[in-house]
Amino acid sequence: MSHHSPGYSIVVRMRYPDAPRFLGRITSIIGEANGLIGAVDVVDASEKTIVRDITISATNIEHGEQIVEAIRAVKEIEIIHVSDRVFLMHLGGKLEVNSRVPIKNRDDLSMAYTPGVARICTAIFEDPDSAFALTIRRNTVAVVTDGSAVLGLGNIGPSAALPVMEGKAALFKEFGGVDAFPICLDTQDVDEIVNIVKALAPTFGGINLEDISAPRCTEIERRLVEELDIPVFHDDQHGTAIVVLAALTNSLKLVGKSIASIRIVVNGAGAAGAAIARLLMASGATDVVVCDRIGAIHPDRDDLNSEKMWLAEHTNPQSLRGELSTVIDHADVFVGVSARDTLKVHDVKRMAKDAIVFALANPDPEILPEDAGEYVRVMATGRSDYPNQINNVLCFPGLFRGLLNVRARIITESMKLAAAKAIAEIISDNELHAEYVIPSVFDRRVCAAVADAVSHNAIESGLARKESIPGAGA
């Protein structure tokens, strides 16, 4: 089933006779074409005609075009213009830079720039750590990509990736109050990316790697973590893993199972799948099976890269063999970070009682909730038009907010576990429900809870430069 989405929303400006029941005729045409009407606005009117903008949500681009053609088929209607609301939102980009200080007179100029700024430069030269207090480094994260693995679009390059990175930066600001800036690199060479990010690092308090293909993303992150003294985080891996763990924690509470007693099948052995498996095991999971396109990963396979070899050595304790449809038998949990339609209804039927299915492929999940239906106790996807959206927005703004608050040096597994626990605990036992195991991305409690958990963990671990948390009596 296709769903209407604001992502495929159009505004049709049309002129038609200002006669009784004509608007009703138009709305009927749109409804018969399966369009979903939003706003209806009058733009202009004369004695005999009226011009209106009608906002319509479609299910995809082609559906929007079909709706327009259905309207155009009425000879009394003149279609003046059709606007794509998504493109309108992106005109000029989604970000801008604003000054935090006024520069209205000579005094302001003398303090913000020369000669006063020289004193600040000298102070930082003498104490480099003071840059975190005296510059944007205190609250700024670089969102870095090479455009090699963008959303469901693949290797589209740095320029085409920029709108996604802008969106990421906007989410950082909206949900975490973190200033983030997109850095889209015109290279996919690991050494070059590492060297460029290292050279840029003095401007930023943290690095968020984004949409870099596996296995290069793992190597880039590992080297940057080793060589920089600010936190480096590949959100596609660890952000996904954190939110999955939070949702699974509440799902297991709902079905009365413990993470140590269940079998989990992760479908997709790329960066996200590997990170999910690692974090689930760090949280106590003992039976995790990871599948790639060929099937279950096990030590006897001779086609494994270094990341998959680690998975072969640390997962699949029963040494299961075969495709997903084989190893899913009696599994308690399915986590999909793979491709559409890879989990079938007959697979779900063979899972354990009170099965939990997280089908996270976007935009089309491994199985649709309506197909999984009665065979699943808890269902989650990566989409906003179904309950239980597994969305990284629940993690990265609060995570970096907490890291920046205490000027943490690195991100640890313990911090990730603390973040997942904080997200899960937003939902009380009384609120917990099969369609509410993970908070809404618009629940403003989430960021503060994650930030607080991460800050305290960094302080307790001795990884914070600053041992007081803003708003906590500091």
RAKA-V470484 format. One record per pair of residues at least 12 apart in sequence whose C-alpha atoms are under 10 Angstrom apart, sorted by the first residue. I is the first residue (numbers start at 1). J is the second residue. D is the distance in whole Angstrom. If there is no record, write none. Layout:
BEGIN
I,J,D
I,J,D
END
This chain:
BEGIN
1,59,10
1,368,8
1,369,10
1,370,8
1,371,9
2,58,9
2,59,6
2,60,8
2,364,10
3,57,9
3,58,8
3,59,5
3,60,9
3,385,7
3,386,10
4,34,9
4,35,8
4,36,7
4,56,9
4,57,6
4,58,5
4,59,4
4,60,8
4,63,10
4,385,9
5,36,9
5,56,10
5,57,6
5,58,6
5,59,6
5,60,8
5,384,9
5,385,8
6,36,10
6,38,10
6,55,10
6,56,9
6,57,6
6,58,8
6,59,9
6,60,10
6,85,8
6,86,8
7,57,8
7,58,8
7,59,9
7,60,8
7,61,9
7,84,9
7,85,8
7,86,6
7,87,10
8,56,9
8,57,6
8,58,5
8,59,6
8,60,6
8,61,6
8,62,9
8,63,9
8,64,7
8,84,8
8,85,8
8,86,7
9,35,10
9,36,9
9,37,10
9,38,9
9,55,7
9,56,6
9,57,4
9,58,6
9,59,9
9,60,9
9,61,9
9,64,8
9,83,9
9,84,6
9,85,6
9,86,7
9,87,10
10,37,10
10,38,10
10,53,10
10,54,8
10,55,6
10,56,5
10,57,6
10,58,8
10,61,10
10,64,7
10,65,9
10,67,10
10,68,9
10,82,7
10,83,6
10,84,5
10,85,6
10,86,8
10,87,10
10,88,10
11,37,10
11,38,9
11,39,9
11,40,9
11,52,10
11,53,6
11,54,6
11,55,4
11,56,6
11,57,9
11,68,10
11,81,8
11,82,6
11,83,5
11,84,7
11,85,7
12,40,10
12,52,8
12,53,6
12,54,5
12,55,6
12,56,8
12,67,10
12,68,8
12,71,9
12,79,7
12,80,8
12,81,6
12,82,5
12,83,6
12,84,9
13,40,10
13,41,9
13,42,10
13,43,8
13,51,7
13,52,6
13,53,4
13,54,7
13,55,9
13,78,9
13,79,6
13,80,5
13,81,5
13,82,6
13,83,8
14,43,9
14,50,8
14,51,6
14,52,6
14,53,7
14,54,8
14,71,9
14,72,9
14,77,7
14,78,5
14,79,4
14,80,5
14,81,7
14,82,9
15,43,10
15,44,9
15,45,9
15,49,7
15,50,6
15,51,4
15,52,7
15,53,9
15,76,8
15,77,6
15,78,5
15,79,6
15,80,7
15,81,10
16,45,10
16,48,9
16,49,6
16,50,6
16,51,7
16,52,9
16,74,10
16,75,9
16,76,6
16,77,5
16,78,6
16,79,9
17,45,10
17,46,10
17,47,9
17,48,6
17,49,4
17,50,6
17,51,9
17,76,7
17,77,8
17,78,10
18,45,8
18,46,8
18,47,8
18,48,5
18,49,5
18,50,5
18,51,9
19,48,8
19,49,8
19,50,9
22,76,10
22,77,10
23,40,10
23,52,10
25,71,10
25,74,10
26,54,10
26,70,10
26,71,7
26,74,9
26,77,9
27,40,10
27,54,9
27,71,9
28,71,10
29,67,8
29,68,10
29,70,7
29,71,7
29,73,10
29,74,9
30,56,8
30,66,10
30,67,6
30,68,8
30,70,8
30,71,7
31,56,10
31,67,9
32,67,9
32,70,9
33,58,9
33,63,8
33,64,9
33,66,7
33,67,6
33,68,9
33,69,10
33,70,7
33,71,9
34,56,10
34,57,9
34,58,8
34,59,9
34,63,9
34,64,10
34,66,10
34,67,8
35,55,10
35,56,6
35,57,6
35,58,6
35,59,8
35,63,8
35,64,8
35,66,9
35,67,7
35,68,10
36,55,8
36,56,5
36,57,5
36,58,7
36,59,9
37,54,7
37,55,6
37,56,5
37,57,6
37,58,9
38,54,7
38,55,5
38,56,6
38,57,7
39,53,8
39,54,6
39,55,5
39,56,8
40,52,7
40,53,6
40,54,5
40,55,6
40,56,9
41,53,5
41,54,6
41,55,9
42,54,9
49,77,10
51,77,10
51,78,9
51,79,10
51,80,9
52,79,10
52,80,10
53,80,10
53,81,9
53,82,9
53,83,10
54,82,10
55,82,10
55,83,9
55,84,10
55,85,9
56,68,10
56,84,10
56,85,10
57,85,10
61,84,10
64,82,10
64,84,10
65,82,10
68,82,8
90,163,8
90,166,10
90,167,10
93,162,9
93,163,7
93,166,7
93,167,9
94,163,8
94,164,10
94,165,10
94,166,6
94,167,7
94,169,9
94,170,7
95,163,10
95,166,7
95,167,8
95,169,8
95,170,7
95,180,10
95,181,9
95,182,10
96,166,10
96,170,10
96,181,10
97,179,10
97,181,10
120,134,7
120,135,9
121,134,9
121,135,10
128,202,10
129,407,10
129,465,9
131,202,9
131,203,9
131,204,10
131,205,10
132,202,10
132,203,10
132,204,9
132,205,7
132,404,9
132,407,8
132,465,10
133,407,10
135,203,8
135,204,9
136,179,8
136,203,7
136,204,7
136,205,8
137,179,9
137,201,9
137,202,8
137,203,6
137,204,5
137,205,5
137,206,8
137,404,9
137,407,10
138,178,9
138,179,9
138,203,9
138,204,8
138,205,6
138,206,9
138,404,7
138,405,8
138,406,10
138,407,8
139,177,8
139,178,6
139,179,6
139,180,8
139,204,8
139,205,6
139,206,9
139,400,9
139,401,8
139,403,10
139,404,6
139,405,8
139,407,9
140,172,10
140,173,10
140,177,10
140,178,6
140,179,5
140,180,5
140,181,8
140,203,8
140,204,5
140,205,6
140,206,7
140,207,9
140,400,9
140,401,10
140,404,8
141,169,9
141,172,9
141,178,7
141,179,6
141,180,5
141,181,7
141,182,9
141,201,9
141,203,9
141,204,5
141,205,6
141,206,5
141,207,6
141,208,7
141,231,10
141,232,10
141,400,8
141,401,10
141,404,9
142,165,10
142,169,9
142,179,9
142,180,6
142,181,5
142,182,6
142,183,6
142,184,10
142,197,9
142,200,9
142,201,8
142,203,9
142,204,6
142,205,8
142,206,7
142,207,5
142,208,6
142,209,8
142,210,10
142,232,10
143,165,6
143,166,9
143,168,8
143,169,7
143,172,10
143,180,7
143,181,6
143,182,5
143,183,6
143,184,8
143,206,9
143,207,6
143,208,5
143,209,6
143,210,7
143,211,10
143,233,10
143,234,10
143,235,10
144,158,10
144,162,10
144,165,8
144,181,9
144,182,6
144,183,5
144,184,6
144,185,7
144,193,9
144,197,8
144,207,7
144,208,6
144,209,5
144,210,6
144,211,8
144,212,9
144,234,9
145,157,9
145,158,7
145,161,8
145,162,9
145,164,10
145,165,8
145,182,8
145,183,6
145,184,5
145,185,6
145,186,9
145,187,9
145,188,9
145,193,9
145,208,9
145,209,6
145,210,5
145,211,6
145,212,6
145,213,10
145,217,10
146,158,5
146,159,9
146,161,8
146,162,10
146,183,9
146,184,6
146,185,5
146,186,6
146,187,6
146,188,6
146,189,9
146,190,10
146,193,8
146,209,9
146,210,8
146,211,7
146,212,6
146,213,9
146,217,10
147,159,8
147,160,7
147,161,5
147,162,8
147,164,10
147,165,10
147,184,7
147,185,8
147,186,8
147,187,9
147,188,8
147,210,8
147,211,6
147,212,6
147,213,8
148,161,9
148,187,9
148,188,7
148,210,9
148,211,6
148,212,5
148,213,5
148,214,9
148,216,10
148,217,10
149,161,9
149,210,8
149,211,5
149,212,5
149,213,5
149,214,8
149,217,10
149,236,10
150,162,10
150,164,8
150,165,10
150,210,8
150,211,5
150,212,8
150,213,8
151,164,8
151,210,10
151,211,7
151,236,10
151,361,10
151,362,8
151,363,9
152,211,10
152,339,9
152,361,8
152,362,6
152,363,7
152,364,9
154,211,9
154,212,10
154,213,8
155,211,9
155,212,9
155,213,8
157,184,9
157,185,9
157,186,7
157,187,9
157,188,9
158,183,9
158,184,5
158,185,6
158,186,6
158,187,8
158,188,10
159,184,7
159,185,9
159,186,8
160,184,9
161,182,10
161,183,10
161,184,7
161,185,10
161,210,10
161,211,8
162,182,7
162,183,8
162,184,6
162,185,10
163,182,9
164,182,9
164,210,9
164,211,9
165,180,9
165,181,8
165,182,5
165,183,8
165,184,8
165,210,8
165,211,9
166,180,9
166,181,7
166,182,6
166,183,9
167,182,9
168,180,8
168,181,9
168,182,8
168,208,10
168,210,9
168,393,9
168,396,10
168,397,10
169,181,6
169,182,7
169,208,10
169,397,10
170,182,10
171,393,7
171,396,9
171,397,7
172,393,8
172,396,8
172,397,5
172,398,9
172,400,9
172,401,9
173,397,8
173,401,10
174,397,9
175,393,8
175,394,9
175,395,10
175,396,9
175,397,6
175,398,8
175,401,9
175,441,9
175,442,8
175,443,9
175,444,7
175,445,10
175,446,9
175,447,7
175,448,9
176,393,10
176,395,10
176,396,8
176,397,5
176,398,6
176,399,9
176,400,8
176,401,6
176,402,9
176,444,9
176,446,10
176,447,6
176,448,8
176,451,9
177,397,8
177,398,9
177,400,10
177,401,7
177,447,10
178,397,7
178,398,9
178,400,8
178,401,6
178,404,9
179,204,10
179,205,10
179,401,10
180,204,9
180,205,10
180,206,9
180,207,9
180,208,9
181,204,9
181,208,10
182,208,10
182,210,10
183,197,9
183,200,10
183,208,10
183,209,10
183,210,10
184,210,10
185,197,9
188,212,9
188,213,9
188,216,9
189,216,9
189,220,10
190,216,7
190,217,8
190,219,8
190,220,6
190,221,10
190,223,10
191,219,10
191,220,8
191,223,9
192,220,10
193,220,7
193,224,10
194,219,9
194,220,6
194,221,8
194,222,10
194,223,7
194,224,6
194,227,9
195,220,10
195,223,10
195,224,9
197,209,10
197,220,10
197,224,8
197,228,9
198,223,10
198,224,7
198,227,8
198,228,7
201,224,10
201,228,8
201,229,9
201,230,8
202,228,10
202,229,10
202,230,9
204,230,8
204,231,10
205,229,9
205,230,6
205,231,7
205,232,10
205,400,9
205,403,9
205,404,7
205,407,8
205,408,9
205,409,9
206,228,10
206,229,9
206,230,5
206,231,5
206,232,6
206,233,8
206,400,8
206,403,8
206,404,8
206,407,9
206,408,9
206,409,9
206,410,9
207,221,10
207,224,9
207,225,10
207,228,10
207,230,7
207,231,6
207,232,5
207,233,6
207,234,8
207,400,9
208,221,10
208,231,8
208,232,6
208,233,5
208,234,6
208,235,7
208,236,10
208,396,9
208,400,9
209,221,8
209,232,7
209,233,6
209,234,4
209,235,6
209,236,8
209,237,10
210,233,9
210,234,6
210,235,6
210,236,6
210,237,9
211,234,8
211,235,8
211,236,7
211,237,10
212,234,9
212,236,9
212,271,9
213,236,10
213,270,9
213,271,8
214,237,10
214,269,9
214,270,6
214,271,6
214,272,9
214,307,9
215,270,7
215,271,7
215,305,8
215,306,9
215,307,7
215,308,10
216,271,9
217,234,8
217,236,10
217,237,9
217,270,10
217,271,7
218,234,8
218,237,9
218,270,10
218,271,7
218,274,10
218,275,10
218,307,9
220,232,10
220,234,9
221,233,7
221,234,7
222,234,10
225,409,9
225,410,7
225,411,9
226,410,9
228,409,8
228,410,9
229,407,10
229,408,9
229,409,5
229,410,7
230,403,9
230,404,9
230,407,8
230,408,7
230,409,5
230,410,6
230,411,9
231,400,9
231,403,8
231,404,9
231,407,9
231,408,7
231,409,5
231,410,4
231,411,6
231,412,9
232,400,10
232,409,9
232,410,7
232,411,7
233,396,9
233,399,10
233,400,9
233,410,9
233,411,7
234,271,9
234,272,9
234,275,10
234,396,10
235,271,10
235,272,9
235,392,7
235,393,10
235,395,9
235,396,7
236,271,7
236,272,6
236,273,10
236,275,9
236,392,8
237,270,9
237,271,5
237,272,4
237,273,8
237,274,8
237,275,5
237,276,7
237,392,10
238,271,9
238,272,7
238,273,10
238,274,9
238,275,6
238,276,7
238,278,10
238,279,8
238,392,9
238,395,9
238,396,9
238,413,10
238,416,8
239,272,9
239,275,9
239,276,9
239,391,9
239,392,5
239,393,8
239,394,8
239,395,6
239,396,6
239,399,9
239,416,8
239,419,10
239,420,9
240,271,10
240,272,7
240,273,9
240,275,8
240,276,7
240,337,9
240,360,10
240,382,10
240,390,8
240,391,7
240,392,6
240,393,9
240,394,9
240,395,8
240,396,10
241,272,7
241,273,8
241,274,9
241,275,6
241,276,4
241,277,8
241,278,9
241,279,6
241,280,8
241,390,10
241,392,9
241,395,10
241,416,9
241,417,10
241,420,9
242,275,9
242,276,8
242,279,7
242,280,9
242,390,10
242,391,10
242,392,8
242,394,9
242,395,7
242,396,9
242,413,10
242,415,10
242,416,6
242,417,7
242,418,9
242,419,7
242,420,5
242,421,9
242,423,9
242,424,10
243,276,9
243,389,10
243,390,6
243,391,7
243,392,6
243,393,9
243,394,7
243,395,7
243,396,10
243,416,10
243,419,9
243,420,6
243,421,9
243,423,8
243,424,9
243,438,8
243,439,10
244,276,7
244,279,9
244,280,9
244,335,8
244,358,8
244,360,10
244,380,9
244,389,10
244,390,7
244,391,9
244,392,9
244,420,8
244,424,10
244,438,9
245,276,8
245,277,10
245,279,8
245,280,7
245,283,8
245,390,10
245,416,10
245,417,8
245,419,10
245,420,6
245,421,8
245,423,9
245,424,8
246,390,9
246,394,10
246,395,10
246,417,9
246,418,10
246,419,8
246,420,5
246,421,6
246,422,8
246,423,6
246,424,5
246,425,8
246,426,10
246,437,8
246,438,7
246,439,10
247,358,9
247,378,10
247,380,8
247,388,8
247,389,9
247,390,8
247,420,8
247,421,10
247,423,8
247,424,6
247,436,9
247,437,6
247,438,5
247,439,9
248,280,9
248,333,9
248,335,10
248,356,8
248,357,10
248,358,9
248,378,9
248,380,10
248,420,10
248,424,9
248,437,8
248,438,9
249,280,10
249,283,10
249,420,9
249,421,8
249,423,10
249,424,7
249,425,9
249,437,8
249,438,9
250,378,10
250,421,10
250,423,10
250,424,6
250,425,8
250,427,8
250,428,9
250,429,9
250,432,7
250,433,9
250,434,9
250,436,9
250,437,5
250,438,7
251,333,10
251,354,10
251,355,10
251,356,7
251,357,10
251,377,9
251,378,7
251,379,9
251,380,10
251,424,10
251,432,9
251,433,9
251,434,7
251,435,10
251,436,9
251,437,6
251,438,9
252,332,10
252,333,10
252,354,9
252,355,10
252,356,8
252,378,9
252,437,10
253,429,9
253,432,9
253,437,9
254,354,10
254,377,9
254,378,9
254,429,9
254,432,7
254,433,7
254,434,7
254,437,8
255,353,9
255,354,6
255,355,9
255,356,9
255,377,8
255,378,9
255,434,9
256,354,9
257,332,9
257,354,9
258,284,9
258,285,9
259,280,8
259,281,9
259,283,8
259,284,6
259,285,5
259,286,8
259,287,9
259,332,10
259,333,10
260,280,10
260,281,9
260,283,9
260,284,5
260,285,5
260,286,6
260,287,8
261,284,9
261,285,8
261,286,7
261,287,8
261,332,9
262,285,7
262,286,8
262,287,7
262,288,9
262,330,10
262,331,7
262,332,6
262,333,8
262,352,9
263,285,8
263,286,8
263,287,5
263,288,6
263,289,8
263,316,9
263,328,9
263,329,10
263,330,8
263,331,5
263,332,5
263,333,7
263,334,9
263,352,9
264,277,9
264,280,9
264,285,8
264,286,9
264,287,6
264,288,5
264,289,6
264,290,8
264,316,10
264,327,10
264,328,9
264,330,10
264,331,6
264,332,6
264,333,5
264,334,6
264,335,8
264,356,9
264,357,10
265,277,9
265,287,9
265,288,6
265,289,5
265,290,6
265,291,7
265,296,9
265,316,9
265,324,8
265,327,8
265,328,7
265,329,10
265,331,7
265,332,8
265,333,6
265,334,5
265,335,6
265,336,8
265,357,10
266,288,7
266,289,6
266,290,5
266,291,6
266,292,9
266,296,9
266,324,9
266,328,10
266,333,8
266,334,6
266,335,5
266,336,6
266,337,8
266,338,9
266,358,9
267,289,8
267,290,6
267,291,5
267,292,6
267,293,8
267,295,9
267,296,9
267,324,7
267,328,10
267,334,8
267,335,6
267,336,5
267,337,6
267,338,6
267,339,9
267,342,9
267,343,9
267,359,9
267,360,10
267,366,9
268,290,7
268,291,6
268,292,5
268,293,8
268,295,10
268,296,10
268,335,9
268,336,6
268,337,5
268,338,5
268,339,8
268,361,10
269,290,6
269,291,6
269,292,5
269,293,9
269,295,10
269,296,10
269,297,9
269,307,9
269,308,7
269,311,9
269,336,10
269,337,8
269,338,8
270,291,10
270,292,8
270,307,9
270,308,9
270,337,8
270,338,8
271,307,9
271,337,9
272,336,10
272,337,7
272,338,9
273,290,8
273,291,9
273,292,9
273,311,10
273,335,8
273,336,8
273,337,6
273,338,8
274,290,8
274,307,7
274,308,8
274,310,9
274,311,7
274,337,10
276,290,10
276,335,9
276,337,9
277,289,8
277,290,8
277,311,8
277,314,10
277,315,8
277,335,10
278,310,10
278,311,9
278,314,9
278,315,9
278,413,9
279,413,7
279,414,10
279,416,8
279,417,8
279,420,10
280,417,9
281,314,9
281,315,9
282,413,8
282,414,9
282,416,10
282,417,8
283,413,10
283,414,9
283,416,10
283,417,7
283,420,10
285,315,10
286,314,10
286,315,8
286,316,9
286,317,8
287,314,10
287,315,7
287,316,6
287,317,6
287,318,8
287,331,10
288,311,9
288,314,9
288,315,5
288,316,6
288,317,8
288,318,10
288,331,10
288,333,9
288,334,10
289,311,9
289,312,9
289,314,10
289,315,6
289,316,5
289,317,8
289,318,9
289,319,9
289,320,8
289,321,10
289,324,10
289,327,8
289,328,9
289,331,9
289,334,10
290,308,9
290,311,7
290,312,8
290,315,7
290,316,7
290,324,9
290,327,10
290,335,9
290,336,10
291,308,10
291,311,10
291,316,10
291,321,10
291,322,9
291,323,8
291,324,7
291,327,9
291,328,10
291,336,10
291,338,10
292,308,9
292,323,9
292,324,8
292,337,10
292,338,8
293,323,8
293,324,9
293,338,9
293,339,10
293,342,10
294,322,8
294,323,6
294,324,9
295,320,10
295,321,7
295,322,5
295,323,4
295,324,6
295,325,9
295,326,9
295,327,8
296,312,9
296,315,10
296,316,8
296,319,9
296,320,7
296,321,6
296,322,6
296,323,6
296,324,7
296,326,9
296,327,7
296,328,10
297,309,8
297,310,10
297,311,7
297,312,5
297,313,9
297,315,8
297,316,7
297,319,8
297,320,8
297,321,8
297,322,9
297,323,10
298,310,10
298,311,8
298,312,4
298,313,7
298,314,9
298,315,8
298,316,7
298,317,9
298,318,9
298,319,6
298,320,7
298,321,7
298,322,10
299,311,9
299,312,5
299,313,6
299,314,9
299,315,10
299,316,9
299,319,8
300,312,8
300,319,9
300,321,10
301,321,10
324,342,8
324,343,8
324,344,10
324,347,8
325,342,9
325,343,8
325,344,8
325,346,9
325,347,6
325,348,9
325,350,9
326,347,8
326,350,10
327,347,9
327,351,10
328,343,9
328,347,7
328,348,8
328,349,10
328,350,7
328,351,6
328,352,9
329,347,7
329,348,8
329,349,9
329,350,5
329,351,5
329,352,8
330,347,10
330,348,9
330,349,9
330,350,6
330,351,4
330,352,4
330,353,8
330,355,9
331,347,10
331,348,9
331,350,8
331,351,5
331,352,5
331,353,9
331,355,8
331,356,9
332,350,10
332,351,6
332,352,5
332,353,7
332,354,7
332,355,5
332,356,6
332,357,9
332,376,10
333,348,10
333,351,8
333,352,8
333,354,9
333,355,6
333,356,5
333,357,6
333,358,8
333,376,10
333,378,10
334,348,9
334,351,9
334,355,8
334,356,6
334,357,5
334,358,6
334,359,8
334,379,10
335,356,8
335,357,6
335,358,5
335,359,6
335,360,7
335,361,10
335,366,9
335,380,9
335,381,10
336,357,8
336,358,6
336,359,5
336,360,5
336,361,7
336,365,8
336,366,6
336,367,9
336,381,9
337,358,9
337,359,7
337,360,5
337,361,5
337,362,9
337,365,9
337,366,8
337,382,10
338,359,9
338,360,8
338,361,6
338,362,9
338,365,8
338,366,7
339,359,9
339,360,9
339,361,5
339,362,8
339,363,9
339,364,8
339,365,7
339,366,6
339,367,9
340,359,9
340,360,9
340,361,6
340,362,8
340,363,8
340,364,5
340,365,5
340,366,4
340,367,7
340,368,9
341,359,10
341,361,9
341,364,8
341,365,7
341,366,4
341,367,5
341,368,8
342,359,10
342,361,10
342,365,8
342,366,5
342,367,7
343,357,10
343,359,8
343,365,9
343,366,5
343,367,6
343,368,9
343,372,9
344,366,8
344,367,7
344,368,9
344,371,8
344,372,8
345,367,8
345,368,10
345,371,7
345,372,6
345,373,9
345,375,8
346,372,9
346,375,10
347,372,10
347,375,10
348,367,9
348,371,10
348,372,7
348,373,10
348,374,10
348,375,6
348,376,7
349,372,8
349,374,9
349,375,6
349,376,8
350,375,9
351,375,8
351,376,9
352,375,10
352,376,9
353,375,8
353,376,8
353,377,8
354,374,10
354,375,8
354,376,6
354,377,5
354,378,8
355,375,7
355,376,5
355,377,5
355,378,7
355,379,9
356,375,9
356,376,6
356,377,6
356,378,5
356,379,6
356,380,8
356,434,10
357,369,9
357,372,9
357,375,10
357,376,7
357,377,8
357,378,6
357,379,5
357,380,6
357,381,8
358,378,8
358,379,6
358,380,5
358,381,6
358,382,8
358,388,9
358,389,9
358,390,8
359,379,8
359,380,6
359,381,5
359,382,7
359,383,10
359,389,10
359,390,9
360,380,7
360,381,5
360,382,5
360,383,8
360,389,9
360,390,7
360,391,9
361,381,8
361,382,7
361,383,9
362,381,8
362,382,6
362,383,7
363,381,9
363,382,8
363,383,7
364,381,9
364,382,9
364,383,8
365,380,10
365,381,7
365,382,8
365,383,8
366,381,9
367,379,10
367,381,9
368,380,10
368,381,8
368,386,10
369,381,8
369,386,8
369,387,9
370,386,10
376,434,10
377,434,7
377,435,9
378,433,9
378,434,5
378,435,7
378,436,9
378,437,8
379,434,8
379,435,7
379,436,10
379,437,9
380,434,9
380,435,8
380,436,9
380,437,9
380,438,9
384,440,9
384,441,9
386,435,9
387,434,9
387,435,5
387,436,7
387,437,9
387,438,9
387,439,10
387,440,9
388,434,9
388,435,6
388,436,6
388,437,6
388,438,6
388,439,8
388,440,8
389,435,10
389,436,9
389,437,9
389,438,7
389,439,8
389,440,8
389,441,8
390,437,10
390,438,7
390,439,9
390,440,9
390,441,9
391,438,9
391,439,10
391,440,9
391,441,7
392,441,9
393,440,10
393,441,6
393,442,9
393,446,10
393,447,9
394,419,10
394,420,9
394,423,7
394,438,9
394,439,8
394,440,8
394,441,6
394,442,9
394,443,9
394,444,10
394,446,7
394,447,7
394,450,9
395,416,9
395,419,7
395,420,8
395,422,10
395,423,8
395,441,9
395,446,8
395,447,7
395,450,7
395,451,9
396,419,10
396,447,9
396,450,9
396,451,9
397,446,9
397,447,6
397,448,9
397,450,9
397,451,8
398,419,8
398,423,10
398,445,10
398,446,7
398,447,4
398,448,6
398,449,7
398,450,5
398,451,5
398,452,8
398,453,9
398,454,8
398,455,10
399,411,9
399,415,9
399,416,8
399,418,10
399,419,7
399,447,8
399,448,9
399,449,9
399,450,6
399,451,5
399,452,9
399,453,9
399,454,6
399,455,9
400,447,10
400,450,9
400,451,7
400,454,9
400,455,9
401,447,8
401,448,8
401,450,8
401,451,5
401,452,9
401,454,9
401,455,8
402,415,10
402,419,10
402,447,9
402,448,8
402,449,9
402,450,7
402,451,4
402,452,6
402,453,8
402,454,5
402,455,5
402,456,8
402,457,9
402,458,9
402,469,8
402,470,10
403,415,10
403,451,7
403,452,9
403,453,10
403,454,7
403,455,6
403,456,10
403,457,10
403,458,8
403,459,10
403,463,10
403,464,8
404,451,9
404,454,10
404,455,8
404,464,9
404,465,10
404,466,9
404,469,10
405,451,8
405,452,9
405,454,10
405,455,7
405,464,9
405,465,10
405,466,8
405,467,9
405,468,8
405,469,6
405,470,7
405,471,10
406,451,10
406,454,9
406,455,6
406,456,9
406,458,8
406,459,8
406,463,9
406,464,5
406,465,6
406,466,5
406,467,6
406,468,7
406,469,6
406,470,8
407,455,9
407,458,9
407,459,10
407,463,8
407,464,6
407,465,5
407,466,6
407,467,9
407,469,10
408,454,9
408,455,8
408,457,10
408,458,6
408,459,8
408,462,9
408,463,6
408,464,4
408,465,6
408,466,8
408,467,10
409,458,9
409,462,10
409,463,6
409,464,6
409,465,7
410,458,9
410,463,7
410,464,9
411,454,9
411,457,10
411,458,8
411,463,9
412,454,10
412,457,9
412,458,9
412,461,9
412,463,9
414,454,9
414,457,7
414,458,9
414,461,9
415,450,10
415,453,8
415,454,5
415,455,9
415,456,9
415,457,6
415,458,7
415,461,9
416,450,10
416,453,10
416,454,8
416,457,10
417,453,9
417,454,9
417,457,10
418,449,10
418,450,8
418,451,10
418,452,9
418,453,6
418,454,6
418,455,10
418,456,9
418,457,7
419,446,10
419,447,10
419,449,8
419,450,5
419,451,8
419,452,9
419,453,6
419,454,6
419,455,10
419,457,9
420,450,8
420,453,9
420,454,10
421,449,9
421,450,8
421,453,9
422,445,10
422,446,8
422,447,9
422,448,9
422,449,6
422,450,5
422,451,9
422,452,9
422,453,7
422,454,9
423,438,8
423,439,7
423,445,9
423,446,6
423,447,9
423,448,10
423,449,7
423,450,7
423,453,10
424,437,8
424,438,7
424,439,8
424,446,9
425,437,10
425,438,9
425,439,9
425,446,9
425,449,9
426,438,8
426,439,7
426,440,10
426,443,9
426,445,7
426,446,7
426,449,8
426,450,10
427,439,7
451,469,10
452,469,8
452,470,10
452,471,10
452,472,9
455,467,9
455,468,9
455,469,7
455,470,10
456,468,9
456,469,8
END
